[in-house]
Amino acid sequence: MHEFTAVQKAINEILGMEQRPKKVKIILGKIYGNAKNFKDMFREHTRGTPIENIDIEIEQVPVEIKCECGFSGTVKILEHVHFVRCPLCGKVADILKGDELKVEVIE
């Protein structure tokens, strides 16, 4: 469950900040899961904590790959994965975007 891992990482990063922000932006690669599930899980796991009422905005980043066969582009991810296969040749491709997990303070 990648969203669980991503949520825990984001929570730990926010709790470790010197000053607690009021609002953060989570840049979430599609490899980690979808934004709605992440947000729901974040809300559940922050209940009763000092960041329970933090405002979060999520920017979902699509998965872009490059393969040795020459294919380069955005691919759909239907479920959580650790690697992505090229839609043309089926080989494991390099992930260029979509595996990000960043927390940016807005306020």
KOLLOKOL-939769 format. One line per field, with one value per residue (C-alpha): residue number from 0; residue in one letter; z, x, y. Coordinates in steps of 0.001 Angstrom, whole numbers, plus 524288, in hexadecimal, padded with zeros to 5 digits. Example, Ala and Ser with C-alpha at 12.3 -4.5 7.8 and 13.67 -1.06 7.14 Angstrom:
# residues 2
marvex (0_1) .
semar (A_S) .
Z (81E78_81BE4) .
X (8300C_83566) .
Y (7EE6C_7FBDC) .
//
This chain:
# residues 107
marvex (0_1_2_3_4_5_6_7_8_9_10_11_12_13_14_15_16_17_18_19_20_21_22_23_24_25_26_27_28_29_30_31_32_33_34_35_36_37_38_39_40_41_42_43_44_45_46_47_48_49_50_51_52_53_54_55_56_57_58_59_60_61_62_63_64_65_66_67_68_69_70_71_72_73_74_75_76_77_78_79_80_81_82_83_84_85_86_87_88_89_90_91_92_93_94_95_96_97_98_99_100_101_102_103_104_105_106) .
semar (M_H_E_F_T_A_V_Q_K_A_I_N_E_I_L_G_M_E_Q_R_P_K_K_V_K_I_I_L_G_K_I_Y_G_N_A_K_N_F_K_D_M_F_R_E_H_T_R_G_T_P_I_E_N_I_D_I_E_I_E_Q_V_P_V_E_I_K_C_E_C_G_F_S_G_T_V_K_I_L_E_H_V_H_F_V_R_C_P_L_C_G_K_V_A_D_I_L_K_G_D_E_L_K_V_E_V_I_E) .
Z (80000_7FAD9_7FF71_80D85_80C19_80553_80FC3_81AB4_81414_81222_82026_825A6_81D52_82190_82FF4_82EFB_82A2B_8338A_831B0_82EDE_8221F_82074_81271_80A74_7FC91_7FA88_7ED66_7EB97_7E08C_7DB26_7DEA9_7ECF2_7EA1C_7E778_7EDE6_7F39B_7FA92_7FF7C_804DE_80B6C_8119A_815C1_81CA8_8239B_82821_82CF4_8351F_84315_83F7D_83F76_830AD_8308F_82AE5_8214B_813E1_80941_7FAB0_7F23B_7E4EC_7DDF3_7D4C8_7C984_7C667_7BB3B_7B692_7ACF2_7A752_7A052_794B7_79279_798C0_7A137_7A6EB_7B102_7B4BF_7BC91_7C986_7CDAD_7DA5C_7E345_7DD08_7DFCC_7D18A_7C48F_7B80E_7AACD_7A39A_796C8_799FD_7A7B3_7ADAC_7BABE_7B7C4_7BEDF_7C687_7C37E_7CB3E_7D3EB_7DF67_7E69E_7F48E_7F922_803A9_800FA_80B08_805D0_81283) .
X (80000_807F1_7FE7F_80094_80F51_80DD4_80482_80DA6_81938_81172_80C6E_81A0A_81F9C_81518_81639_824F2_823F9_828B8_81C60_80F84_809D8_7FB6D_7FB4E_803DE_80448_80739_80D3B_80935_80DE5_803B1_80CC9_80925_7FA9B_7EFB2_7ED81_7E00C_7E494_7F0A8_7E89C_7DEBC_7E993_7F0EB_7E4BC_7E2B5_7F0D3_7F1D6_7E574_7E8F1_7F67B_7FBDF_7F9DF_7EBE4_7E6A2_7F180_7ECA0_7F26F_7F276_7F6AA_7FD06_7FC8D_807FD_80585_80F55_818B5_82246_82D41_830B3_83CB9_833F2_831E7_82495_8236E_816E6_80C2E_80646_7FA32_7FC2B_7F023_7F575_8011E_80DBF_81C48_82020_819DB_81A5D_81B3B_80E30_81566_81F59_81BC6_82931_82AC0_82C6C_83304_82999_82BD6_8205F_815A9_81D6F_81E42_81A1D_81CCE_81701_81730_8130A_80902_8058A) .
Y (80000_80B68_815D5_81182_812E9_8200C_82509_820E8_82790_83429_83427_831D6_83CC6_84662_842AA_8445D_8525D_85CC6_864BE_85E08_862D8_865DE_86133_8581C_85362_84504_841D8_833BB_82B27_821DF_81685_81921_8188E_821F7_82F0C_82C10_81FBB_826D5_83222_82917_8211D_82D65_8327F_8258B_82470_8327C_831D3_83575_83A86_84871_84911_8440C_850C7_853CC_857A8_84F22_85103_845A0_846CE_839B2_83708_82D93_822E2_8259D_81B4C_81954_80C14_8072A_803B5_81245_8140B_82021_82563_8252C_81814_814AC_80DFD_80678_80111_802C1_7FE35_7FDB4_7FE4E_801AF_7F9DB_80052_7FFE0_7FD12_7F28A_7EE0F_7F078_7F74F_805C1_810F9_81977_827D6_82D65_8283C_822E9_82FE7_83239_83FFC_8489D_8572D_86135_86ACC_871E8) .
//
